[in-house]
Amino acid sequence: MPRRVFYRISDRPDGLFDAITTIEPDTVIRRDGFGSLAEAEEWVDGLRILMAALGAPVAQETDTERPAFETAPVDPPRSGQLRTVR
């Protein structure tokens, strides 16, 4: 059975954007430091293509679909860093 994949894009006080992807049940992948919202959305489009090849559709996270767990960054991210948080 394909796993559900959710993403959200958050804006930061410094004007950059982060993409946070949750692959159920418990994998969180962060891509930090996009220079624009368009760059973050382009990355999500690539994620959609990759996940479609694996049979796992990607959906934008909503409050009702939010996974039941929370994660926190292990250490401060560097701009453009891709990180898996478990």
LINFENFEN-V686227 format. One record per residue. N is the residue number from 1. SS is DSSP state (a for helix, b for strand, c for the rest). PHI is phi as a letter, one per 40 degrees, with the letter a starting at -180 (999 if undefined). Layout:
n=N ss=SS phi=PHI
n=N ss=SS phi=PHI
This chain:
n=1 ss=c phi=999
n=2 ss=c phi=c
n=3 ss=c phi=c
n=4 ss=c phi=c
n=5 ss=b phi=b
n=6 ss=b phi=b
n=7 ss=b phi=b
n=8 ss=b phi=a
n=9 ss=b phi=b
n=10 ss=b phi=b
n=11 ss=b phi=c
n=12 ss=c phi=b
n=13 ss=c phi=c
n=14 ss=c phi=c
n=15 ss=c phi=g
n=16 ss=c phi=c
n=17 ss=b phi=b
n=18 ss=b phi=b
n=19 ss=b phi=b
n=20 ss=b phi=b
n=21 ss=b phi=b
n=22 ss=b phi=b
n=23 ss=b phi=b
n=24 ss=c phi=c
n=25 ss=c phi=c
n=26 ss=c phi=a
n=27 ss=b phi=b
n=28 ss=b phi=b
n=29 ss=b phi=b
n=30 ss=b phi=b
n=31 ss=b phi=b
n=32 ss=b phi=b
n=33 ss=b phi=g
n=34 ss=b phi=c
n=35 ss=c phi=c
n=36 ss=c phi=a
n=37 ss=a phi=c
n=38 ss=a phi=c
n=39 ss=a phi=c
n=40 ss=a phi=c
n=41 ss=a phi=c
n=42 ss=a phi=c
n=43 ss=a phi=c
n=44 ss=a phi=c
n=45 ss=a phi=c
n=46 ss=a phi=c
n=47 ss=a phi=c
n=48 ss=a phi=d
n=49 ss=a phi=c
n=50 ss=a phi=c
n=51 ss=a phi=c
n=52 ss=a phi=c
n=53 ss=a phi=c
n=54 ss=c phi=c
n=55 ss=c phi=g
n=56 ss=c phi=b
n=57 ss=c phi=c
n=58 ss=b phi=b
n=59 ss=b phi=b
n=60 ss=b phi=c
n=61 ss=c phi=c
n=62 ss=c phi=b
n=63 ss=c phi=c
n=64 ss=c phi=c
n=65 ss=c phi=b
n=66 ss=c phi=d
n=67 ss=c phi=d
n=68 ss=c phi=c
n=69 ss=c phi=b
n=70 ss=c phi=b
n=71 ss=c phi=b
n=72 ss=c phi=b
n=73 ss=c phi=d
n=74 ss=c phi=c
n=75 ss=c phi=a
n=76 ss=c phi=d
n=77 ss=c phi=c
n=78 ss=c phi=b
n=79 ss=c phi=d
n=80 ss=c phi=g
n=81 ss=c phi=c
n=82 ss=b phi=b
n=83 ss=b phi=a
n=84 ss=b phi=b
n=85 ss=b phi=b
n=86 ss=c phi=b
